[in-house]
Amino acid sequence: MSNPSTEKILIHKYLPHREPMLMVDYISEENLENVTTEFTIAESNLFVENGELVEAGLIENAAQSCSAIVAKEFFFDDNRNINEDVKVVGFISGIKNSTIYRLPHVGDTIEMKGVLGSRFDAEGYSICTISCQTYLKKELLFEATINMFIQQINQ
């Protein structure tokens, strides 16, 4: 499921996050192993201090972006029909090799690119490792490898 950049997807279709914890605006590209997202930093953002998105904001943006690779699979039945009533929750279980080169500012639109490294699926949950890189235009701001646990919540 790859999307041209002109067909942006609202990430809240795949995540339970809402304001003020929603740290991604759109998915601009996705498939089974990659995701690219966009996020414009607002002054009112929880993770903004002194006009910059702090380190925790970069990490949360990357985690929410990366979880879309795996979380979206919970929303499809065996016939690939979408069920928007499904609820999922995700947790960061580890962060490896993280480097923050520079913090973005209010008004900047950052782009996060995630690549699935490994994935283990069981009934109702997935454990995965995803490499992520965050850019402002072509400048690399942040990179890390994130381990995540994503689970469907029974209603």
N, C-alpha and C positions, 0 to 999 in steps of 0.2 A: 504494500500500500504506500506508494510514493506520491507525493503531492507537489505539483509545480508551485513555485513561490507566490504565484498570483492567487492560489487557492489556500488561504490560511485557515487553520483550524483553531478554534478556541480550546485551550488546554483544559478548561474546566469540565469538558466532556469525559476526561480520563482521570481527573483528580478530585478529591474531596475538598481541596483548599478553596477558600473564598477570601475576600478582603477581610482583614488586612494582611493575611498570610499568603495570598496568591502572588507568586513571584515570577510568573510567566504570562505574557499576553497572548502569544500565538505560537502554534507549531507551523513552521513554514515548510518543513520537509520531514517525512518519516517513512520508514519501512521496518522490516523485522529486525534490523541490526543497527540502524542509525536514526538520529533525530536532530533537527535543527530548530531552535526556538528563538523568539525575539521578546525582549522586555525593555520597556522604556521606564526609566527611574524617575519617580515622582517625589517631590519634596515631602509629601505626607507619608512616604514609605516608612514602615517600622524600623528598617535597617539603615536609614539615612542619618548620618551624623556629620555636622559641619559641611553639608553639601555633597557628601560622598556616600556611596553605598559601602557599608563596612564589610569586613571579611565574612561574617556570618550570612550576610545577604547574598554574596557571591556563591557560597556553599549551598544555601537553600535554593537559589535559582538553578544551580546545576542539578541538585537532587530532584527537584520537581520536573525539570526538563527530561532528565534521564529516565525517570520512572515511567514516562509516557511510552517508552519503547516496550516495556513489559506490561504495564497496567492496562493498555488498550485491549490486550487479548482477553481479559476478563469480561469485556463488554460484548463479545460476539458469541453466539451459540454455534452449534455444530454446523449449521447451514450458512454461517457467516452473516446472520441477521443481527443487527445491533440492538442491545437492550440497555437503554439509558438509565434504567432504575437500579442497575448494579452499583454497589458501593465498594470502594477499595480503600485501604490504608497502607501507607508505606513508611518504612523506617530506614534511616541510614544505620548500617551495622558496622561500618568502618570506612575510613578515609585514608588512602595511601598516596604517597608521592605528591602531596599537594604543594603548589607554589603559587603565590599571589605576586604578580609583577607590578600591578598598579590598580588602584581603586577607581571605578568610574564615578562620574558626577551626576547630579540631578539634571535631567533633560537628556542624558545620553541614552541611546538605544543599544543594548548589548545583544550579541548573538551567541548562543551556546550550542556547541556541537557535541553530541554524545555518540559513542560507538560501543555496542555491546561486546564485551569480552567473553563472558561465560554466563550460562543460565542453567538453573536446576528448577524444574517444575514438579509440583506435587498437587494433589487435590486441594484447590482453594488458595494456594500460595506459590510464589516464585522467589527464588534467591538468585541474585545476579551481580555481576561485576561490570561496571561501565566506565570507560575512559571519557573524560570530558574536558573541553577547552572552551573558554569564554573569550570573546573578541569584542573590541570596539573598533568598528570598521575592520582593518586588517591587523590591528595591534592586539597581540595576545595579552590578556589581562590575568587569566587564571587557568590552571590546569591541575587535574587530579584524577585519581582512580577511586571510584566510590563503590562500596559494597552495599547492596540494598536488599531489604526483605519487603515484599509486597504481598498483601493478603486481601482476599475478598471477604467482606463483612456480611454475614448472614443476617437477613432482616426478619 
